[in-house]
Amino acid sequence: MRDLKTTTSVGRTLTIPRTATIEGGIDYPGPLVIEGTVLGEVNCLSLTVAARGVIEGRIKSETVTVVGEVTGEIFANDLTLKSACVVNANIVHKKLLLETGSFFEGKSRRHPNPLELA
């Protein structure tokens, strides 16, 4: 897997559309938006799981914002769980923000460098 600490990244945001289902991993060096379904590992610079987006697997990213659903594991420096999201995952983070109305079930662990553990 690629080291996410590098400052060079792709200038474009990759979006997985709502009608798409990906079985397998995604390794992208830039920002990623999931509007569809991913069954597998996601490794990127920043990740947004949109309102109808679903990820079942492991996430490794500098910044993660969840509006949709995640099941599995999340490793992120900055993790935001937005209202109405559903997260059934064990998470390792440096900074965590839980908005009112978000659903989180799992274990949460703060770590100075969560990406090292993934």
Salt bridges, closest charged atoms under 4 A:
ASP27 OD1 - ARG2 NH1 3.53
GLU73 OE1 - ARG58 NE 2.95
GLU99 OE2 - LYS82 NZ 3.06
